[in-house]
Amino acid sequence: MCTQSKLASVITFVNESSNWRDLRDRTELQSMFPAEHKLHANTQHSIKRREPGILKLITTYNSLCSQLQSLIQWRRAPPSAVPPHIILRDGVFQLNVDDTWQDVGLDDDTLNPPAWLLDDTVRNGIQLHLEVDWCNEEEARLMRERAVKSGC
């Protein structure tokens, strides 16, 4: 079975189901892509195995952030010190790396931090801009799939 017809059968299978997340018989979908299913299962297992260590690391990091915040409040830190943001335990496994990379206090230019670091509206605007880009990419991908599907 060619990849295009396999993809078309999966799309048909998903479209015919009222809600693909609530399918009773996932084995049909899993049998169409066994390698992807195995990879997904291994990834889930690895995440669950490492979850306690990651959560402990987050707790330690957040307590250090709180200590730094209190040092800043008591004026026992350098005057230009900026406390890093805490990491929320709820969304850490959603793999949204946009919120993780924050270079707070890593350079000597902390007196005038960039707008994306200082202003919540700029950060929200960047995230919305990225979301629009993702939507445009998804639309282009769907258009290519539609063209391939009609050509198969």
C-alpha positions as CSV (number, residue, x, y, z in Angstrom):
1,M,0.0,0.0,0.0
2,C,1.6,3.3,-1.0
3,T,2.1,6.0,1.6
4,Q,-0.4,8.3,-0.1
5,S,-3.2,5.8,-0.1
6,K,-2.3,4.8,3.5
7,L,-2.6,8.4,4.5
8,A,-5.8,8.8,2.6
9,S,-7.3,5.7,4.4
10,V,-6.3,7.1,7.8
11,I,-7.8,10.5,6.9
12,T,-11.0,8.7,5.8
13,F,-11.0,6.6,8.9
14,V,-10.6,9.6,11.2
15,N,-13.2,11.7,9.3
16,E,-15.8,8.9,9.4
17,S,-15.5,8.7,13.2
18,S,-17.4,11.3,15.2
19,N,-14.5,12.0,17.6
20,W,-11.2,10.3,16.8
21,R,-10.0,10.6,20.3
22,D,-12.8,8.5,21.6
23,L,-12.4,5.6,19.1
24,R,-13.2,2.3,20.6
25,D,-11.0,0.4,18.2
26,R,-7.6,2.1,18.2
27,T,-5.9,-1.1,17.0
28,E,-6.9,-0.3,13.4
29,L,-5.2,3.0,13.5
30,Q,-2.2,1.6,15.4
31,S,-1.9,-1.2,12.8
32,M,-1.7,1.4,10.0
33,F,1.4,3.1,11.6
34,P,3.0,0.5,13.9
35,A,6.4,2.3,14.1
36,E,4.9,5.6,15.1
37,H,2.8,3.8,17.8
38,K,5.9,2.1,19.2
39,L,7.8,5.4,19.2
40,H,4.9,7.1,21.0
41,A,4.7,4.4,23.6
42,N,8.4,4.4,24.2
43,T,8.3,8.2,24.6
44,Q,5.5,8.1,27.0
45,H,7.3,5.4,29.1
46,S,10.5,7.5,29.2
47,I,8.6,10.6,30.3
48,K,6.8,8.7,33.1
49,R,10.1,7.1,34.2
50,R,11.8,10.5,34.5
51,E,8.9,12.5,35.8
52,P,9.7,12.2,39.6
53,G,13.3,13.5,39.0
54,I,12.1,16.3,36.8
55,L,9.5,17.4,39.3
56,K,12.1,17.3,42.1
57,L,14.4,19.5,40.0
58,I,11.6,21.9,39.3
59,T,10.8,22.2,43.1
60,T,14.5,22.9,43.8
61,Y,14.7,25.5,41.0
62,N,11.5,27.2,42.2
63,S,12.8,27.3,45.8
64,L,16.1,28.9,44.6
65,C,14.0,31.5,42.7
66,S,12.1,32.3,45.8
67,Q,15.3,32.7,47.8
68,L,16.7,35.0,45.2
69,Q,13.5,37.0,45.2
70,S,13.8,37.4,49.0
71,L,17.4,38.5,48.7
72,I,16.4,41.1,46.2
73,Q,13.6,42.4,48.5
74,W,16.0,42.6,51.4
75,R,18.6,44.4,49.2
76,R,21.2,41.7,49.8
77,A,21.6,41.0,46.0
78,P,23.3,43.2,43.4
79,P,21.1,46.3,42.5
80,S,20.6,45.1,38.9
81,A,19.6,41.5,39.9
82,V,16.5,40.2,38.1
83,P,14.9,37.0,39.6
84,P,14.1,34.3,37.0
85,H,10.5,33.2,36.6
86,I,9.4,30.1,38.4
87,I,8.5,27.0,36.3
88,L,4.9,25.8,36.8
89,R,4.6,22.1,37.5
90,D,1.3,21.8,35.6
91,G,2.5,22.5,32.1
92,V,6.1,21.3,32.2
93,F,5.3,18.1,30.3
94,Q,3.4,19.8,27.5
95,L,6.8,20.5,25.8
96,N,6.1,24.1,25.1
97,V,9.7,25.4,24.9
98,D,8.7,29.0,24.3
99,D,8.3,29.6,28.0
100,T,11.4,27.7,29.1
101,W,14.2,29.7,27.4
102,Q,14.5,32.8,29.5
103,D,18.0,34.3,29.8
104,V,17.2,36.4,32.8
105,G,20.4,37.7,34.4
106,L,22.8,35.8,32.1
107,D,24.6,38.9,30.7
108,D,25.8,42.2,32.0
109,D,23.1,44.1,30.1
110,T,20.4,43.6,32.8
111,L,19.9,47.3,33.4
112,N,18.0,47.6,30.1
113,P,16.4,44.2,29.5
114,P,14.9,43.5,26.1
115,A,11.1,44.2,25.7
116,W,10.3,40.5,25.3
117,L,11.8,39.9,28.7
118,L,10.3,42.9,30.5
119,D,6.8,43.3,29.0
120,D,4.0,40.6,29.1
121,T,2.2,42.2,26.2
122,V,5.3,41.8,24.0
123,R,5.7,38.2,25.0
124,N,2.0,37.5,24.3
125,G,2.4,39.2,20.9
126,I,5.4,37.0,20.1
127,Q,3.4,33.9,21.0
128,L,0.4,35.0,19.0
129,H,2.7,35.8,16.0
130,L,4.2,32.3,16.3
131,E,0.7,30.8,16.5
132,V,-0.3,32.6,13.2
133,D,2.9,31.3,11.6
134,W,2.0,27.8,12.7
135,C,-1.5,28.1,11.4
136,N,-0.1,29.3,8.0
137,E,2.3,26.4,7.9
138,E,-0.5,24.0,8.8
139,E,-2.7,25.4,6.0
140,A,0.1,25.0,3.5
141,R,0.6,21.4,4.6
142,L,-3.1,20.6,4.3
143,M,-3.2,22.2,0.8
144,R,-0.2,20.0,-0.2
145,E,-2.0,16.9,1.3
146,R,-5.1,17.8,-0.6
147,A,-3.2,18.1,-3.8
148,V,-1.4,14.7,-3.2
149,K,-4.7,13.1,-2.3
150,S,-6.4,14.2,-5.4
151,G,-3.4,13.1,-7.5
152,C,-3.2,9.5,-6.1
